[in-house]
Amino acid sequence: MKLVFKDNKIIVFLNKKLDLDKINLENYFKKLFFEIKDKYNLKLNGYYNINVYIDKYYGSIIEMEDEDLDYYNYFNQIDMEIKINKTTFLYEIDYEYINKEILDKTIIYKLNNKLYFKIIDQSILNKIIECSKIIYDDNVREILKISKKVKI
């Protein structure tokens, strides 16, 4: 698990799949909040909008955004709205990290002199994660819509 703090969001990179049952998800997130509180010594309470992005190869990326409502802060409670987004993750990779194994097991898109790789074989996931930036939100749709498939 990797945490990134960006603006008013906590982004959790989970390289595992989640049980999508609503009750199990809520229980999972409550445990996750307590784990983050303990591990990072953060004050987490309030109302959170949670977006879960799920990719069949990578697993899940979770964006938790605090709505900053006084009621929840005053009573030290956590509540949430969860949205599930099944998507495909893309991986932005610099040219120097590209090798034949990655080329053979991905589909490559080019946009504005950047390369985005779509995994088609689970076996290269760890190698590609090491050298890339994961693209997982609405940017994926935009990249796929306006980019060009390329062969290298």
Residue frames as qw, qx, qy, qz and C-alpha x, y, z in Angstrom:
[[0.000, 0.891, 0.455, 0.000, 0.00, 0.00, 0.00],
 [0.403, 0.056, 0.028, 0.913, 1.29, 3.42, -1.00],
 [0.026, -0.838, -0.478, 0.262, -0.28, 6.72, 0.12],
 [0.323, 0.236, 0.187, 0.897, -0.11, 10.03, -1.71],
 [0.029, -0.713, -0.472, 0.517, -1.56, 13.27, -0.35],
 [0.235, 0.198, 0.440, 0.844, -2.75, 15.58, -3.11],
 [0.266, -0.422, -0.192, -0.845, -4.85, 18.70, -2.54],
 [0.573, -0.293, 0.370, -0.670, -7.75, 17.61, -0.31],
 [0.927, 0.099, -0.240, -0.271, -7.37, 13.94, -1.28],
 [0.475, -0.471, 0.744, 0.009, -5.69, 10.87, 0.06],
 [0.762, 0.404, -0.386, -0.326, -4.79, 8.51, -2.77],
 [0.651, -0.370, 0.657, -0.093, -4.18, 4.89, -1.82],
 [0.552, 0.453, -0.623, -0.320, -2.45, 2.63, -4.33],
 [0.732, -0.206, 0.602, -0.244, -3.52, -0.93, -3.55],
 [0.329, 0.401, -0.763, -0.385, -1.97, -3.51, -5.76],
 [0.100, 0.119, 0.979, -0.135, -4.81, -5.92, -5.01],
 [0.303, -0.365, -0.597, -0.646, -8.40, -6.50, -5.96],
 [0.264, -0.081, 0.530, -0.801, -11.24, -5.55, -3.62],
 [0.064, 0.411, 0.909, -0.034, -14.44, -7.41, -2.82],
 [0.066, -0.220, -0.273, -0.934, -17.08, -5.22, -4.47],
 [0.357, -0.603, -0.712, -0.043, -19.91, -6.13, -2.11],
 [0.074, -0.771, -0.036, -0.631, -21.12, -2.79, -0.65],
 [0.704, -0.696, 0.014, -0.144, -21.15, -3.91, 3.02],
 [0.881, -0.143, 0.042, 0.449, -17.71, -5.52, 2.72],
 [0.445, 0.543, 0.038, 0.711, -16.37, -2.38, 1.03],
 [0.296, -0.826, 0.008, -0.479, -17.65, -0.10, 3.81],
 [0.835, -0.538, 0.076, 0.081, -16.12, -2.35, 6.46],
 [0.800, 0.168, 0.061, 0.573, -12.87, -2.50, 4.48],
 [0.229, 0.691, 0.006, 0.685, -12.70, 1.30, 4.26],
 [0.540, -0.796, 0.037, -0.270, -13.37, 1.74, 7.95],
 [0.887, -0.315, 0.114, 0.318, -10.45, -0.61, 8.69],
 [0.625, 0.423, 0.103, 0.648, -8.35, 1.23, 6.11],
 [0.097, -0.861, -0.003, -0.500, -9.10, 4.59, 7.78],
 [0.713, -0.688, 0.134, -0.036, -7.99, 3.24, 11.15],
 [0.872, -0.006, 0.145, 0.467, -4.84, 1.73, 9.62],
 [0.399, 0.634, 0.065, 0.659, -3.96, 5.06, 7.98],
 [0.369, -0.865, 0.022, -0.339, -4.69, 6.93, 11.22],
 [0.825, -0.522, 0.163, 0.145, -2.38, 4.68, 13.20],
 [0.821, 0.128, 0.195, 0.521, 0.40, 4.29, 10.65],
 [0.379, 0.496, 0.134, 0.769, 0.60, 7.95, 9.57],
 [0.259, -0.408, -0.496, 0.721, -0.65, 9.57, 12.78],
 [0.077, -0.235, -0.352, -0.903, -3.38, 11.46, 10.94],
 [0.326, 0.285, 0.570, -0.698, -6.69, 12.79, 12.20],
 [0.186, -0.085, -0.745, -0.635, -9.24, 11.16, 9.91],
 [0.180, 0.480, 0.774, -0.371, -12.86, 11.84, 10.55],
 [0.270, 0.431, -0.099, -0.855, -15.64, 13.39, 8.53],
 [0.763, 0.471, 0.369, -0.244, -17.55, 12.64, 5.40],
 [0.249, -0.447, 0.666, 0.543, -15.51, 11.24, 2.52],
 [0.779, 0.522, -0.054, -0.343, -16.29, 10.82, -1.14],
 [0.518, -0.391, 0.727, 0.225, -14.44, 7.71, -2.16],
 [0.719, 0.553, -0.243, -0.342, -13.70, 6.80, -5.75],
 [0.687, -0.286, 0.654, 0.139, -12.40, 3.30, -6.31],
 [0.543, 0.628, -0.413, -0.375, -10.68, 2.74, -9.65],
 [0.785, -0.183, 0.591, -0.027, -10.34, -0.94, -10.51],
 [0.461, 0.601, -0.563, -0.331, -8.12, -2.43, -13.19],
 [0.983, -0.040, -0.063, -0.170, -8.12, -6.17, -13.85],
 [0.772, 0.322, -0.374, 0.400, -4.31, -6.35, -13.87],
 [0.172, 0.488, -0.435, 0.737, -3.22, -3.83, -11.25],
 [0.286, -0.405, -0.764, 0.411, -5.98, -4.00, -8.68],
 [0.114, -0.872, -0.467, -0.089, -7.34, -0.82, -7.11],
 [0.283, 0.159, -0.175, 0.930, -6.53, 2.82, -6.59],
 [0.242, -0.736, -0.624, 0.103, -8.64, 4.66, -4.05],
 [0.139, 0.377, -0.048, 0.915, -9.17, 8.41, -3.91],
 [0.338, -0.638, -0.643, 0.255, -10.62, 9.64, -0.62],
 [0.126, 0.432, 0.052, 0.892, -11.73, 13.27, -0.56],
 [0.177, -0.404, -0.655, 0.613, -12.82, 14.92, 2.69],
 [0.001, 0.712, 0.516, 0.477, -16.01, 16.97, 2.36],
 [0.229, 0.097, -0.371, 0.895, -15.13, 18.92, 5.53],
 [0.452, -0.593, -0.410, -0.526, -18.60, 18.87, 7.09],
 [0.133, -0.528, 0.504, -0.670, -18.60, 20.16, 10.69],
 [0.841, -0.292, 0.053, -0.452, -21.09, 17.60, 12.03],
 [0.955, 0.084, -0.255, 0.124, -18.78, 14.64, 11.38],
 [0.435, 0.471, -0.445, 0.625, -15.73, 16.48, 12.67],
 [0.384, -0.540, 0.296, -0.688, -17.48, 17.54, 15.87],
 [0.880, -0.260, 0.205, -0.340, -18.60, 14.01, 16.75],
 [0.186, -0.556, 0.798, 0.140, -15.36, 12.38, 15.49],
 [0.792, 0.245, 0.530, -0.182, -17.25, 10.14, 13.05],
 [0.068, -0.307, 0.709, 0.631, -16.45, 8.74, 9.63],
 [0.662, 0.480, 0.502, -0.280, -19.04, 8.38, 6.90],
 [0.192, -0.348, 0.648, 0.650, -18.59, 7.85, 3.20],
 [0.750, 0.527, 0.138, -0.375, -20.06, 7.63, -0.26],
 [0.490, -0.313, 0.722, 0.375, -18.35, 5.02, -2.42],
 [0.677, 0.622, -0.075, -0.387, -18.26, 5.05, -6.22],
 [0.729, -0.151, 0.603, 0.286, -16.80, 2.13, -8.15],
 [0.449, 0.763, -0.253, -0.390, -15.08, 2.84, -11.48],
 [0.832, -0.019, 0.488, 0.262, -14.01, -0.21, -13.47],
 [0.340, 0.892, -0.201, -0.221, -11.43, 1.05, -15.90],
 [0.887, 0.231, -0.056, 0.395, -8.19, 0.29, -17.64],
 [0.391, -0.820, 0.156, 0.389, -5.05, 1.78, -16.20],
 [0.674, 0.677, -0.110, 0.275, -2.42, 3.22, -18.49],
 [0.716, -0.521, 0.070, 0.460, 1.25, 3.53, -17.63],
 [0.325, 0.933, -0.141, 0.056, 3.27, 6.54, -18.74],
 [0.852, -0.279, 0.199, 0.394, 6.85, 5.43, -19.34],
 [0.036, 0.851, -0.362, -0.379, 9.95, 7.34, -20.38],
 [0.758, 0.544, -0.330, -0.145, 11.76, 6.06, -23.45],
 [0.154, 0.599, -0.760, 0.200, 14.83, 4.88, -21.54],
 [0.487, -0.197, 0.752, -0.399, 12.84, 2.22, -19.64],
 [0.836, 0.326, 0.001, -0.441, 11.29, 0.54, -22.66],
 [0.198, -0.391, 0.877, 0.196, 12.49, -2.96, -23.46],
 [0.360, 0.064, -0.776, -0.513, 11.34, -5.79, -25.73],
 [0.148, -0.276, -0.922, 0.229, 9.47, -7.63, -23.00],
 [0.158, 0.485, 0.408, -0.758, 7.34, -4.57, -22.24],
 [0.305, 0.341, -0.397, -0.795, 6.74, -3.92, -25.94],
 [0.279, -0.008, -0.910, -0.308, 5.55, -7.48, -26.57],
 [0.229, -0.412, -0.857, 0.208, 3.01, -7.45, -23.74],
 [0.033, 0.573, 0.343, -0.743, 1.42, -4.01, -24.08],
 [0.360, 0.726, 0.457, 0.366, -0.53, -1.80, -26.44],
 [0.395, -0.282, -0.063, 0.872, 1.18, 1.57, -26.88],
 [0.163, 0.887, 0.414, 0.126, -0.52, 4.92, -27.30],
 [0.463, -0.023, -0.009, 0.886, 1.24, 8.17, -28.12],
 [0.033, -0.904, -0.392, -0.170, -0.01, 11.63, -27.24],
 [0.070, -0.976, 0.145, -0.147, 2.02, 14.87, -27.10],
 [0.427, 0.602, -0.626, 0.253, 5.36, 13.05, -27.25],
 [0.426, -0.367, 0.704, -0.433, 4.43, 10.83, -24.32],
 [0.485, 0.061, -0.833, -0.260, 3.96, 7.08, -24.44],
 [0.627, -0.225, 0.415, -0.620, 1.16, 5.32, -22.58],
 [0.264, 0.177, -0.939, -0.130, 1.17, 1.57, -22.21],
 [0.787, -0.166, 0.087, -0.588, -1.88, -0.63, -21.74],
 [0.245, -0.340, 0.904, -0.078, -1.00, -4.01, -20.23],
 [0.802, 0.127, -0.293, -0.505, -2.28, -7.10, -22.02],
 [0.802, 0.034, -0.576, 0.151, -0.27, -9.66, -20.01],
 [0.631, -0.763, -0.042, -0.131, -0.20, -9.79, -16.20],
 [0.893, -0.123, -0.077, 0.425, 3.38, -11.09, -16.14],
 [0.474, 0.366, -0.052, 0.799, 4.95, -7.64, -16.76],
 [0.312, -0.867, -0.305, -0.241, 2.93, -5.72, -14.18],
 [0.648, -0.664, -0.031, 0.370, 5.71, -5.47, -11.58],
 [0.583, 0.003, 0.265, 0.768, 8.28, -4.41, -14.16],
 [0.127, 0.614, 0.385, 0.677, 6.06, -1.72, -15.60],
 [0.428, -0.854, -0.294, -0.035, 5.00, -0.35, -12.19],
 [0.683, -0.420, 0.001, 0.598, 8.65, 0.24, -11.25],
 [0.373, -0.102, 0.305, 0.870, 9.31, 2.60, -14.13],
 [0.009, -0.484, -0.577, -0.658, 6.00, 4.31, -14.80],
 [0.234, 0.058, 0.346, -0.907, 3.41, 6.76, -13.66],
 [0.121, 0.383, 0.915, 0.026, -0.04, 5.18, -13.37],
 [0.287, -0.016, -0.172, -0.942, -2.89, 6.95, -15.17],
 [0.032, -0.234, -0.961, 0.142, -6.23, 5.80, -13.78],
 [0.206, 0.519, 0.504, -0.659, -8.94, 8.45, -13.74],
 [0.534, 0.746, 0.296, -0.266, -10.82, 10.38, -16.44],
 [0.027, 0.742, -0.515, -0.427, -7.49, 11.01, -18.12],
 [0.439, -0.071, 0.870, 0.214, -7.51, 7.41, -19.39],
 [0.496, 0.636, 0.587, -0.069, -10.65, 7.96, -21.47],
 [0.211, 0.922, -0.089, -0.311, -9.25, 11.18, -22.87],
 [0.209, -0.573, 0.712, 0.347, -5.91, 9.59, -23.77],
 [0.471, 0.142, 0.856, 0.159, -7.56, 6.60, -25.43],
 [0.428, 0.765, 0.443, -0.188, -9.92, 8.87, -27.35],
 [0.296, 0.937, -0.095, -0.157, -7.40, 11.30, -28.83],
 [0.348, -0.616, 0.651, 0.276, -4.11, 9.40, -28.89],
 [0.725, 0.464, -0.410, -0.302, -2.76, 7.18, -31.63],
 [0.932, -0.222, 0.279, 0.072, -1.76, 3.55, -31.33],
 [0.297, 0.803, -0.509, -0.094, 1.87, 3.11, -32.24],
 [0.983, -0.023, -0.049, 0.178, 4.37, 0.33, -32.78],
 [0.141, -0.884, 0.444, 0.037, 7.91, 0.70, -31.55]]
